[in-house]
Amino acid sequence: MQALPIIELRRIEANIIKPIYEEMVKELGEEPARRILGQAIRRNAIEQGRSLAEASVEPPGIAAFAGLLERWKVNDALRIDTLDQSDERFDFNVTRCRYAEMYREMGLAEIGHLLSCNRDGALCEGYDPRLELTRTQTIMGGASHCNFRYRWRGEEAG
């Protein structure tokens, strides 16, 4: 059985989250609703990172992690330009993000970063604490592209 494309999984999740989030905003206010949603999704992303690492036949590292990116690209969900890839780094720009487009179409642009973008660093945390992500801009946040810069800190970190 083929796994559901991640963009479709995110669409299903967003359809479930949207009315719950709207109710949380009514009951608690926007700030607490966003905080709770962000915390829950962050915990989920850490667990997803752990699961991906455990399921991998390759030892953790940049090459193995970079191979996982294909899952997020299915159905032309992301278009990327790879800038640099080695054992210590993986740098790329996302030039089209259908996740951002989808959240806008669903009326969820104001929390799209919580539903997708904020998962990225937390996923690294769960995958392996030696993997770090630096990103200073996203399409979801209004930039022309997302700048992903992954670094593998090596064995001495932990």
N, C-alpha and C positions, 0 to 999 in steps of 0.2 A: 504494500500500500504506500502510495506517495504522500508525503507530508503536505499539509495545506500550506500554500505560499504565505509567507509572513505578512505580506500586505493584506491578504484576505483575513488572516487571523486578527490583525489590528483593526480591520473594519468591523468584524464581529464583536470584538472587545469594546470598541467605541460605541457601537449600538447599544450594548448593555450598560456601559458606564454613563452615557449621556443622561438618561433620566435619573439615575442615582445621583450623579453630580448635581443636576438641577435641583433635586430635592434637598441635597446637603446645603446648597447655596441658600435656599429658602429658609431652612431651619437654623443653619449655623452662620451664614454669611460667606462671602466669596473667599476671603483670606483663609479661614479654617478649612473650608471645603477643598481649596487648592492644596493646602498643606497636607491634609489627610490623603487626598488622591496621590499626591507626589510621593509620600512616604510608602504607600501601599505598592505603587508601581515600581519604586526603587527596590523594595524588598523582593518583588517578583523578578526583577531583572537580575539581581544578584543570584537568586536561585536558578534562573535560566542559564546564567554563565557557568555555575557549578555543574549543572546537568550537561551542558555542551562539553565541558572539559572531561567529565566522567565518561561520556559516550565516545569521545575521540579515540581513535586507534593510535594517533600520533601523540608524542609527548607535548606538553604545553610549550608554546613559543610563537613567535611572530608568523612563521610560515603556516602553522596549523590554524592560528587565529584568522589569518588573511583568507584561508580557504573557506572559512565559515561565512564570509561576506557574500558569497554566491547565494546563500539562502535568502538574504535580504534584497537581492537584486531580481529575483524571479518575477516574471511578468513585467519586465522593464520598470520595476518599482524604483530603482535608483540608477542613475547614470553617473559613472565616476571616471575621473582622470587620475590614474596612478602617477604619482610624482617620484616616489622613491620607495624601494623595498629591499631590506637586508635582514640579517639575523637580529638586528637591534632596533630597526625602525620600519614603520609602514605609514607612508604619507600619501594621502589622496584627497581630492576635492570631489564633493558631490555637486554635479552641475544641474541635475534635475531630481527632484524628490516628489514622487507621486504620493508619499505618505502625507506631506504637507498639503498637496493639492486635495487629497481625499478629506483631510480634516477640515479644510476650508469649505468644501462642498457640503460637509455634514453639519456645518455651523459650529464647529469645535475649534476654530483657529486659535481662540484665546487659551486653550489648554492643550493644544497639539504638542507643544514642547514637553508637557508632562507625560503625554501618552506615548511619545516616541523618543524625542531627542534626549531627555534626561535618563533614558534607559542605557544609553551607550557607555558612559563611564561606570555605571553600576554593574553592567554586564562584565566589564573588565575585572572589576573587583571580585566577582564570583568565579570567573574563568581562572584567574591566577593573579594574586596581588602584585606580582612583578610587572604586570602589564598596565601601562598608564596611557590615558587619553588626554590630549590637550586639544581643545577646539574653541576658537574665539568667535565664531560666527556660524549662523545656520540660515538656510533658506526659510525655515519656519519662522525665524526671527526677523525676516525681511532682507537678509543679505542675498547677494547674487549667487553664492555657493556656500556649501558647508566645508570647513577646512579641518579634516580629521588628521591628527598627528599622533600616532601610537608609538610608544617606546617600551622596549623590554629592558628592565632594570638589571637583569642578570641574577646570578645565584646568591650574591651577597645580600641582596634586599630580601625582605620577607615580611 
